Amino acid sequence: MTWSTMDEEARRALCARGLQAVFDDDLKAAIGRIIDDVRAHGDEAVCRALNDFDHVSLEPHQLRATADEIGDAEVSTDVDQAIDDAIAHLQWFNQQLMRRLADWSFDSEPGLSVGEKITPISSAGLFVPSGKASYPSVAYQLAVPATVAGVPQLALVVPPMPAGGGQIDAAVLVVCRKLGIDNVFRVNGPAGVAALGFGTESIPQVRKIVGPGSPPVACAQVEMQRYGVATMMILGPTESLVIADDSADARYVAADLLNEAEHGTDSTVLLVTASRKLRDAVDRELERQLAGLPAGRAEAARSALGSNGGCVIVADLGAAAEVANRWAPEHLQVAVDPASEQELVGRLVNAGEILVGQDTLFCAANFVIGCPASLPTGGFAHVSSGITADAFLKRTAVARADATARRRMTPTIVAMSNHEGFPAHANAAQIRSD
């Protein structure tokens, strides 16, 4: 694709992705039936969904992971050390964020102080996907910010591993043990979201649910908003965009494009460059590296880079920033001459994350850097951010006025009260002046 020759319809089509399935009427109806069943029948409905959709037969008392399961879970030494490394980096990142989110106040006029008190939300549910694969990295990407924020009640739900008897990936249980999370439940995705929202005999009710998942899981989160449950932005199929110039190593560009492309046939990956020479070199590298992937991953990557994504040729880095800001990727890597990095990064405003330089890998951000990796997809980077401790905090305004400030404000209060037709409002101020 060449950006300068694409008309507005073609540009809009390139940027429209990932939302159609979530709002499909048939899907909404199917998810609505699951939600209604869980609302009416609790654990029984959760077990029914597990049997119907995950082909796992459990009794209600088996939904919760036992203390022994969590305590006895084991992983290889290298995975255990990797989890420790990742948790440490996430804690450092979120602890720094918390230091910048302290209570604050100032005097806006003599006698009037205004500010905010920042406190954790009362409860949160963490959804960790487990369908095509298991994702302990999602468990720590969600749980570390929640624990650093100080959420007093956490519950984690995760579908059981495929082709198992209801087992939860040991690595997910290890993450929970390291972070002190003991409310862990094996559930079907949409039913688990509903269970967290309503509460069941086994699963505690929470006020906010976060976590990526399939379109049915995303749809369930959207539908549960109708019942007063807070959810984050829609976290749909993964996506990435690389801006590269002639200074980039084509081997690394291809490898980084394949990083997110291998996730699934619904993933979307774009290369944006002004260099046709680089484009051709990357194309050759993609073919070579694709040959080394398992068939299923290669098929996913070809879809992500072919029918779903591809390469956009632009005139210069300014146009590359225009494309990236309009596309608003979940993951964005800048692989350009270091002399151009600062100016380009300054132009980029719509992205879940910006990774600068070819040593700043997508996979490093996925697993260990410490920046959020649960990020907005489907263009939601235009309006939302990744999941950090901030997602588990709330702000309460705090104000204090003395008599001098109150007298100064009274004419404004009375004028607005009279205009809007609220005599008691006006009286509350005037009675203090009598």
Residue, then its C-alpha position, 0 to 999 in steps of 0.5 A: m500500500t502507498w499512503s499518498t495514493m490511498d483515498e480516504e475510504a482505503r485509509r479508513a478501511l486499513c484502520a478499521r479492525g478488530l471490532q466487528a466480531v465484538f459487536d456482532d448481534d449473534l455473539k451478543a445474543a449468545i453471550g447474553r444467554i450465558i450472562d443471564d444463566v450465571r446471574a440466575h444459577g451461579d456456580e451451576a451455570v459456571c460449571r455448565a459453561l465449562n462443560d459446554f464450551d471447554h469440555v471440562s466437567l466439574e462440580p461447583h466445589q472444584l471451581r476454586a484452585t485449592a491452597d495445595e494446588i497453588g502451594d505445590a505448583e512447580v515450574s522449571t528453574d528458568v521459568d521460575q527465574a523469568i517470573d521473578d525477573a518480570i515481577a520485579h520489573l513490573q513492580w519497579f515500574n508501577q511503584q514509580l507510577m504510584r509515587r507520581l500519583a500522591d494526594w495533592s491540594f492547593d489554595s485556589e483562592p484565599g480560604l479555599s483549598v481543593g485537591e484529590k485523595i487517591t485510593p485503591i478500588s475496593s475489588a478487582g477481577l483479573f481475567v487470564p486467557s487460556g485457550k489457544a495457549s496459556y499466558p502466565s505473563v498476562a497473570y503477572q501483567l495484571a496482578v502486579p499493578a493491582t497488588v502495587a495499587g493495594v487493591p484489598q480484594l482480588a480474584l483471578v479467573v482462568p479457563p483450564m488448560p486445553a485437553g486437560g481435566g480442569q488443570i490450571d497452568a502451573a506457571v499461572l499458579v506460581v505467579c499467584r503464589k508469589l503475589g499472594i493471590d489465593n482467590v483463583f478459579r478455573v472457569n469458562g471465559p465469558a461465564g467467568v466474567a459474568a461470575l466476577g460481576f455478579g458473584t456466585e456461591s464460590i466466586p466473589q463479586v468484584r467492582k472492576i474486571v480487566g484482562p484480554g481475551s477472545p471476542p466472546v470474552a471482550c463482549a462479555q465485559v462490555e455486556m457486564q457494564r449494563y450491570g454496573v461493572a467497570t471494565m477497561m478498554i476492549l482488549g481484542p486480537t493483538e496488533s503491532l506496527v513498525i516504523a523503519d528506515d534504511s538504517a534498520d536491519a531487515r532481519y530484525v524488522a522481519a523477526d519483530l513483525l513476526n513477534e505479534a503476527e504469530h499470535g493468531t489469524d485475527s492478528t494485524v501487523l504493519l510495516v511503515t517505511a519510506s524505503r522500498k529497498l527495506r520493504d523488499a529485504v524484509d519480505r525476503e527475510l519474512e519468507r526465510q523466517l516463516a519457513g522455520l515456524p510451526a505450521g500453525r504459527a506460520e499460517a497466523a503470521r501470513s494472515a496478520l501480515g497479508s490479508n489483515g496487515g502488510c506494508v505501507i509506503v510513505a513519503d517520509l517519517g512525518a507521513a509515517a507518524e501520520v499513519a501510526n497515529r491514525w492506526a493507533p497500534e497496540h504495540l509500536q516499534v521505532a527502528v530508525d536512524p538514532a538522529s531521527e528518533q527523538e523527533l519521530v517519537g515526539r510526533l507519535v501520540n496514539a499507541g499503547e506503547i512506543l518501543v525505541g530502537q531495535d534492541t527494544l523488542f516487542c517480546a521484551a515488552n511482552f514479558v519483562i521490561g515492566c511497562p504495561a503489556s495489556l494494551p488497547t487494541g482496535g484503535f482504542a489507543h486513541v482514547s485509552s492506555g495500558i493496564t498499570a496501577d493507575a487502572f486500580l486507583k480512584r480519585t476523590a476530590v477533597a475541598r475545604a472552604d472557610a467563611t471568607a471563601r464561602r461569602r465570596m462564592t455566595p453570589t455565584i451560587v445564588a445566580m446559578s441556583n436561580h438560573e437553574g431553578f433550585p431555590a434550596h441550593a440558593n437558600a443553603a448559601q444565603i441562610r449562612s449570610d443572614 
